[in-house]
Amino acid sequence: MAEKKTVEKVPEGQARFFKTRQMEPNEKGFVGFETVWEPFQKEVEYETPKKP
């Protein structure tokens, strides 16, 4: 009855702060996308201020 459709591979997407990758289809045939975020601000270790 219902034939499984072939899923075309989508190239990896790149933006300034993240990348998207196509995931493998699940048992129902749903194909999702994984988003990998890159940090866009730096964290600096806290230093206590000098006493006057």
C-alpha positions in Angstrom: 0.0 0.0 0.0 2.1 2.9 1.3 5.6 2.9 -0.3 8.5 4.4 1.6 9.8 7.5 -0.1 13.6 7.9 -0.5 14.9 10.8 1.5 17.4 13.1 -0.2 20.5 14.1 1.9 20.5 17.8 2.6 23.9 19.4 2.9 25.0 20.8 6.3 23.9 24.3 6.8 26.2 26.9 8.4 25.4 30.3 9.9 27.3 32.7 12.0 26.7 31.0 15.4 25.2 27.6 14.5 25.3 24.6 12.2 22.4 22.4 11.2 22.6 18.7 10.2 20.0 16.4 8.8 19.2 13.4 11.1 18.4 9.9 10.0 14.7 9.1 9.4 12.9 7.4 12.3 10.6 4.4 12.1 7.7 6.6 10.9 9.8 8.2 8.2 10.2 11.6 10.0 13.5 13.4 9.2 14.5 16.1 11.6 17.4 18.5 11.9 20.0 18.8 14.6 21.1 22.3 15.5 24.6 22.7 17.0 25.2 26.1 18.7 28.6 27.7 19.0 29.3 30.0 22.0 29.1 33.6 21.0 30.4 35.3 24.1 33.4 34.6 26.2 33.3 33.8 29.9 36.1 35.2 32.0 36.9 33.9 35.5 35.8 36.4 38.2 38.5 38.2 40.1 37.8 40.1 43.3 38.4 43.8 43.1 41.4 45.4 44.9 40.6 46.8 48.3 41.1 50.6 48.5 
